[in-house]
C-alpha cells in the first residue's frame, strides 16, 4: 500500500511538471512548480523501510523549495505593479537558482539527499530539475541577472566534481554530481531548449542505472564500493564511469563535445574553458570512483553471474553508454 501511494504521488508530480512546460503564463508555471513540489513530499517520505532521519531531508527540501517559490511569487507581484522594475528579474533569478541548487545556493542539496531514498535522489536530482530549467524565463530585460544565472551554472560545473572527490557517503556524492549536471543543463539552455531535452534524457537514463546499482547493493560509503556494489552490475557501473570520465565514444563525451562545438560557433570561449576544466576534474573523480569499485573479483565481473533480469539490465547499461554514444556521434 505504501509503495502504491509513492507511485501515485510521483505520477501526480510528473503530471504537474509536464503541464508546467505547456502553459504560457508565468503564474501558472509557478502554480505547477508548487504542485509538483507538494506531490513530491509524500513520495520522498514514503520510505519502504522505517527510517527516523527521513524528516530531516524532506523538511529541508520543502522549506528551500517553498522559499524559492515565494521569491518567484514576489517577483511576479512586483512585475504586475511596476513592469520596469529590475528587482523583478533579480528575485526571480534568485528563486530559480535556489530551487535548482546552483552554487552558491546549493547548501540544501547534500543535506537533503543524504536522507532521501535512492528513488527520491533520482527524481529530485535529475528528473524534476529538467522541468524547472525548461520553465526558467530569459532574463533579457536585465542582462546582469542573466550573467549571474549563467555564471552560477558555470561555477556549479566546477564546484560539483571537486566536492564529489571529497564525498564520504554515496548519497552526498550523488548530490554534488547533481549540482555539476544541473549547471551543465543550465548552460545547455543558453543554446536552446532542444539541447536541454537531449542531454536531460541522456543524463536521466544514466542516473537511473547508477542509482539502481547503488540501491541494489545498499551502498553507503564511497570507500566500500568494492564490496557493496553487486558483482553482476560492475561492468555496467564501469561503463557509466567511463562515460562520465569523458572518454570517446561514450555517450557523455559526445553530448559535451556537441555543446563545445556550439559554444565555439557562438563565440563563447568562457563556456568552452569551463566545460573542458569541468571535464578534466570529472575525469580524475571518476577514475578514483572506478578504482574504488574495482576489486580482486574483476575477472569475474566480466562474466554474467546474476539472474537473467540482472544480466539484461547490466548489458543494457553497457549498450546505452557505449553503443548509443557511437550512434549519437554519427547522428550529430
C-alpha positions, 0 to 999 in steps of 0.5 A: 500500500505504501509503495502504491501511494509513492507511485501515485504521488510521483505520477501526480508530480510528473503530471504537474511538471509536464503541464508546467512546460505547456502553459504560457503564463508565468503564474501558472508555471509557478502554480505547477512548480508548487504542485509538483513540489507538494506531490513530491513530499509524500513520495520522498517520505514514503520510505519502504523501510522505517527510517527516523532521519527521513524528516530531516531531508524532506523538511529541508527540501520543502522549506528551500523549495517553498522559499524559492517559490515565494521569491518567484511569487514576489517577483511576479507581484512586483512585475504586475505593479511596476513592469520596469522594475529590475528587482523583478528579474533579480528575485526571480533569478534568485528563486530559480537558482535556489530551487535548482541548487546552483552554487552558491545556493546549493547548501540544501542539496547534500543535506537533503539527499543524504536522507532521501531514498535512492528513488527520491535522489533520482527524481529530485536530482535529475528528473524534476530539475529538467522541468524547472530549467525548461520553465526558467524565463530569459532574463533579457530585460536585465542582462546582469541577472542573466550573467549571474544565472549563467555564471552560477551554472558555470561555477556549479560545473566546477564546484560539483566534481571537486566536492564529489572527490571529497564525498564520504557517503554515496548519497552526498556524492550523488548530490554534488554530481547533481549540482555539476549536471544541473549547471551543465543543463543550465548552460545547455539552455543558453543554446536552446531548449532542444539541447536541454531535452537531449542531454536531460534524457541522456543524463536521466537514463544514466542516473537511473542505472547508477542509482539502481546499482547503488540501491541494489547493493545498499551502498553507503560509503564511497570507500566500500564500493568494492564490496557493496556494489553487486558483482553482476552490475560492475561492468555496467557501473564501469561503463557509466564511469567511463562515460562520465570520465569523458572518454570517446565514444561514450555517450557523455563525451559526445553530448559535451563535445556537441555543446563545445562545438556550439559554444565555439560557433557562438563565440563563447570561449568562457563556456568552452574553458569551463566545460573542458576544466569541468571535464578534466576534474570529472575525469580524475573523480571518476577514475578514483570512483572506478578504482574504488569499485574495482576489486580482486573479483574483476575477472569475474565481473566480466562474466554474467553471474546474476539472474537473467533480469540482472544480466539484461539490465547490466548489458543494457547499461553497457549498450546505452553508454557505449553503443548509443554514444557511437550512434549519437556521434554519427547522428550529430 
